[in-house]
Amino acid sequence: MMPPCVLAIDSGGMTGLACCWEQGRAFYADEYEFLEAGDHVEHLCQQWGPALLMILEKYRIDRRRPQTHAHLALEMSGVARRAALKNGCQLLEPGPRERLTATPEVLKALGWWVPGKDDAQAAAQHLAAHLIRSGNLPPAGVAVLSEPTGTL
């Protein structure tokens, strides 16, 4: 069964947030700078408490890649983790690659595509990938993804 509220976070220079509630009938995704993202995360954790499942992308420093925003990703991870623990929220920390099963085509089919906002897209991918993997994709989403379109 899908938790009452699921929040996915992709942190970095901008932090992407994607959230669904009402058994997936309600969805929102956007991206924010550090302080505003922290405020949104804290508010959602306080509002939903143990009914919220937080999917927080695990950030790993990779010396082979530029680390321009590494400090912001690590700091946002700490802010989000604290808010989840303080409010009794459930917390999952998937790796970056775990979102890749939710392709842009999947997000578009679900109506969860946020044009021009890469960090919001990444958070929405984590959200969709988790719901697909756990068998908790809302029935309407399952129906959409089951339709033969030739693009999925």
C-alpha positions in Angstrom: 0.0 0.0 0.0 1.3 3.4 -0.9 2.1 5.7 2.1 -0.2 8.7 2.5 2.5 11.0 1.3 5.8 10.3 -0.6 8.5 12.9 -1.0 11.5 12.5 -3.2 14.5 14.7 -2.9 17.4 15.3 -5.4 19.8 17.7 -3.7 22.5 19.8 -5.3 23.0 23.4 -6.4 19.2 23.4 -6.8 17.2 20.8 -4.9 14.5 19.0 -6.7 11.4 18.0 -4.7 8.7 15.7 -6.0 5.7 14.8 -3.8 2.6 12.8 -4.2 -0.3 12.2 -1.9 -4.0 11.1 -2.0 -2.9 7.7 -3.3 -1.0 9.4 -6.1 -3.9 11.5 -7.4 -2.1 14.6 -6.3 1.4 15.4 -7.5 3.8 18.3 -7.3 7.4 18.8 -8.3 9.7 21.8 -8.5 13.2 22.9 -7.6 14.5 25.3 -5.0 17.6 26.9 -3.6 18.9 25.6 -0.3 17.0 27.6 2.3 13.6 27.4 0.5 14.1 23.6 -0.1 14.9 23.1 3.6 11.7 25.0 4.6 9.6 22.9 2.3 11.1 19.6 3.5 10.7 20.6 7.1 7.1 21.7 6.6 6.1 18.5 4.9 7.8 16.4 7.6 6.0 18.3 10.3 2.7 18.1 8.5 2.7 14.4 7.7 5.0 12.9 10.4 5.2 9.1 10.3 2.8 9.1 7.3 5.5 10.5 5.1 7.9 8.4 3.2 11.0 10.4 2.2 13.2 9.2 -0.7 16.5 11.0 -0.3 19.0 10.4 -3.0 22.2 9.2 -1.4 25.0 11.6 -2.4 28.5 10.2 -2.9 31.5 12.3 -3.6 33.2 11.1 -6.8 36.6 12.5 -7.5 36.2 11.8 -11.2 33.3 14.3 -11.5 33.2 18.1 -10.8 32.1 18.8 -7.2 30.9 22.4 -7.6 27.8 21.8 -5.5 28.9 18.9 -3.3 28.6 20.9 -0.1 25.1 21.9 -0.9 24.1 18.3 -1.7 25.6 17.1 1.6 24.1 19.9 3.6 20.6 19.4 2.1 20.9 15.7 2.8 21.6 16.5 6.5 18.7 19.0 6.7 16.3 16.4 5.1 17.6 13.5 7.3 17.2 15.6 10.4 13.6 16.7 9.5 12.7 13.1 8.8 14.1 11.7 12.0 12.8 14.5 14.2 9.2 14.0 12.8 9.2 10.2 12.7 9.1 10.0 8.9 10.2 6.9 7.0 13.5 7.4 5.2 14.9 5.6 2.1 18.3 6.5 0.6 18.5 5.1 -2.9 21.6 5.6 -5.1 21.5 8.0 -8.1 21.1 5.1 -10.6 18.0 3.7 -9.0 15.9 6.4 -10.5 16.8 5.5 -14.1 14.0 2.9 -14.5 11.6 5.9 -14.5 12.6 7.3 -17.9 11.4 10.7 -19.2 8.8 8.8 -21.2 7.4 7.2 -18.0 7.2 10.7 -16.3 5.4 12.1 -19.3 3.0 9.2 -19.4 2.2 9.7 -15.7 1.8 13.5 -16.2 4.8 14.0 -13.9 7.1 15.7 -16.4 8.3 19.2 -15.3 9.7 20.9 -18.4 13.0 22.7 -18.0 13.6 21.7 -14.4 16.2 19.0 -14.4 16.4 18.7 -10.6 12.7 18.4 -10.2 12.7 15.8 -13.0 15.4 13.8 -11.1 13.3 13.9 -7.9 10.2 12.8 -9.9 12.2 10.0 -11.4 13.1 8.8 -7.9 9.5 9.0 -6.8 8.2 7.1 -9.8 11.0 4.5 -9.7 10.3 3.7 -6.1 6.5 3.4 -6.6 7.1 1.1 -9.6 9.6 -1.0 -7.8 7.5 -1.3 -4.6 4.3 -2.1 -6.5 2.7 1.1 -5.2 2.2 3.0 -8.4 -1.4 4.3 -8.3 -3.9 2.3 -10.4 -4.2 5.2 -12.9 -0.4 5.2 -13.3 -0.4 1.4 -13.9 -3.1 1.7 -16.5 -1.2 4.5 -18.3 2.0 2.5 -18.3 0.2 -0.6 -19.5 -1.2 1.0 -22.6 0.5 -0.1 -25.7 2.0 3.1 -27.1 5.2 1.9 -28.7 7.2 4.6 -26.8 7.7 2.9 -23.5 
